[in-house]
Amino acid sequence: MKILPDAFIQKYQELLGQEAAAFFASLKEEPVPAFRTNPLKKSQQSFSCTIPNTDWGHYGKISGKSAEHVTGLVYSQEPAAQMVGQAAAPKKGMRVLDLAAAPGGKSTHILSYLDNTGILVSNEISSKRCKSLVENIERFGAQNVVVTNESAQNLAKTFRHYFDLIVFDAPCSGEGMFRKEPEAVRNWQDSLPAKCADLQKQILREAIPMLAYGGQLVYSTCTWSPEENEEVVSWLLQEYDYLDIVELPKLNGMTEGIGLPEAARMYPHRFKGEGQFIAKIKDNRDEKAVSLPRGKSNLTREEAQLWQEFAAKHLKRPLKGLLQTFGANLYLLPDGLPDLSGLKIARNGLHLGTFKKKRFEPSFALGLALPKHDIEQSIEIDIEQFKRYVSGDIIFLTDTYPNGWYQLCVKGNGLGFAKVVGHTIKNYFPKGLRFYA
Ligand SMILES: C[S@@+](CC[C@H](N)C(=O)[O-])C[C@H]1O[C@@H](n2cnc3c(N)ncnc32)[C@H](O)[C@@H]1O
């Protein structure tokens, strides 16, 4: 790690008193790698080193080139960040907004809880960061998520009082990332926390109108500065008299917020992970249903027929939701969304495939999202074939299969659709994702 700024040392010396030495020593240690398994994938594996008090967390590193990563069975996320999704823990059927979502750690965790019920709007303001968010969401394989590329202010025009839960993992001074990202140390200045706090309050002000009556908000940062944490939460509670703070259980070495015991802090000398702050807030008003104009299907009769033919031949169960096209691409949106036409959309629900001159070609995303028992035809490939396939090669078959579309599976989980022609599987692994394993 880079040398800590003097002003940082002085600030945390004062704040932590006798604990400061242990805190500074922990910042010299290596970061703690970890991952979550994905309960949406039907072929599970057992991994060692479980993180206590979590449903899916494990300590350790999983290669980004492994079949487990590429099929979305695991998502790498350090242990303290895992506590944010856990604090949010949406119930099935909820409408959830992840307001600052890229690259997707909290969103994929939320999707694990929702279990393909309800709706997640996963939003990221930066279009560059949105790309990795979409990739990570697709790999995770959920059918109930839309990715938007918007400011909170614009989102609020569409989603007034809509979300049962909003997770705001705020842009922050990133002190908790000092061990993982040397740049966070380089960028730190004494004045940075106050600047970040101003932005956090502004975004919260824009986001609050999207909270449903009786809804919940989880606010988190990966920094320790009280300005961006307890002070922002206290401001929020003062500004909106219908918001209350909810007590978070202090697990695995979490500590209470400073002067705000309901909130949780994670320091690496106490909690095995990086730095994090979490607060959970509840709108204490009575729940009240709000009706918003709904989105509509826009398929032509020919498109609807081509999709139905494909679905009848290849899928064992009909997919539920709203079908919409964007150009030649067909998407499935979760039921119950308002009309999204005023928003910049990065992923309009589950990408089902593409219409090509009188035929329908299934997408990579669909083959990742569906479990093999929901698909008529699948082919299991071994690890050597997996390595060749992800590098862009075709696969030679020893058995005979009728020509057509098959879901490819590795270790039991989908790796997209591919076409069998004679004794070969043609390569449909997206060019932008190819690599040499
Ligand atoms: C801590 S990161 C989010 C990490 C993410 N939740 C995860 O778990 O993978 C904060 C995000 O806030 C976004 N951001 C920056 N300025 C913003 C703004 N004005 N409104 C909304 N989001 C913003 C950043 O682009 C960044 O992706």
The ligand as an SDF file (V2000), in Angstrom:
LIG
                    3D

 27 29  0  0  0  0  0  0  0  0999 V2000
  -19.1140    2.4440   -4.7480 C   0  0  0  0  0  0  0  0  0  0  0  0
  -19.4020    2.4910   -6.4480 S   0  0  0  0  0  0  0  0  0  0  0  0
  -20.6710    1.3050   -6.6440 C   0  0  0  0  0  0  0  0  0  0  0  0
  -20.2470   -0.1210   -6.4810 C   0  0  0  0  0  0  0  0  0  0  0  0
  -21.3750   -1.0890   -6.7530 C   0  0  0  0  0  0  0  0  0  0  0  0
  -22.5340   -0.7960   -5.9290 N   0  0  0  0  0  0  0  0  0  0  0  0
  -20.9820   -2.5340   -6.5620 C   0  0  0  0  0  0  0  0  0  0  0  0
  -21.2450   -3.0710   -5.4800 O   0  0  0  0  0  0  0  0  0  0  0  0
  -20.4350   -3.1570   -7.4840 O   0  0  0  0  0  0  0  0  0  0  0  0
  -20.2440    3.9890   -6.6590 C   0  0  0  0  0  0  0  0  0  0  0  0
  -20.8490    4.2320   -8.0220 C   0  0  0  0  0  0  0  0  0  0  0  0
  -21.4700    5.5230   -7.9950 O   0  0  0  0  0  0  0  0  0  0  0  0
  -21.4370    6.0430   -9.3060 C   0  0  0  0  0  0  0  0  0  0  0  0
  -21.6900    7.5060   -9.2880 N   0  0  0  0  0  0  0  0  0  0  0  0
  -20.8010    8.5070   -9.3640 C   0  0  0  0  0  0  0  0  0  0  0  0
  -21.4370    9.7000   -9.3740 N   0  0  0  0  0  0  0  0  0  0  0  0
  -22.7510    9.4410   -9.2990 C   0  0  0  0  0  0  0  0  0  0  0  0
  -23.9200   10.2460   -9.3090 C   0  0  0  0  0  0  0  0  0  0  0  0
  -23.8530   11.5650   -9.3700 N   0  0  0  0  0  0  0  0  0  0  0  0
  -25.1340    9.6240   -9.2640 N   0  0  0  0  0  0  0  0  0  0  0  0
  -25.2050    8.2800   -9.1970 C   0  0  0  0  0  0  0  0  0  0  0  0
  -24.1190    7.4760   -9.1810 N   0  0  0  0  0  0  0  0  0  0  0  0
  -22.9140    8.0430   -9.2420 C   0  0  0  0  0  0  0  0  0  0  0  0
  -20.0520    5.6600   -9.7800 C   0  0  0  0  0  0  0  0  0  0  0  0
  -19.9730    5.6660  -11.1980 O   0  0  0  0  0  0  0  0  0  0  0  0
  -19.8530    4.2790   -9.1740 C   0  0  0  0  0  0  0  0  0  0  0  0
  -20.1490    3.2670  -10.0930 O   0  0  0  0  0  0  0  0  0  0  0  0
  1  2  1  0
  2  3  1  0
  2 10  1  0
  3  4  1  0
  4  5  1  0
  5  6  1  0
  5  7  1  0
  7  8  2  0
  7  9  1  0
 10 11  1  0
 11 12  1  0
 11 26  1  0
 12 13  1  0
 13 14  1  0
 13 24  1  0
 14 15  1  0
 14 23  1  0
 15 16  2  0
 16 17  1  0
 17 18  1  0
 17 23  2  0
 18 19  1  0
 18 20  2  0
 20 21  1  0
 21 22  2  0
 22 23  1  0
 24 25  1  0
 24 26  1  0
 26 27  1  0
M  CHG  2   2   1   9  -1
M  END
$$$$
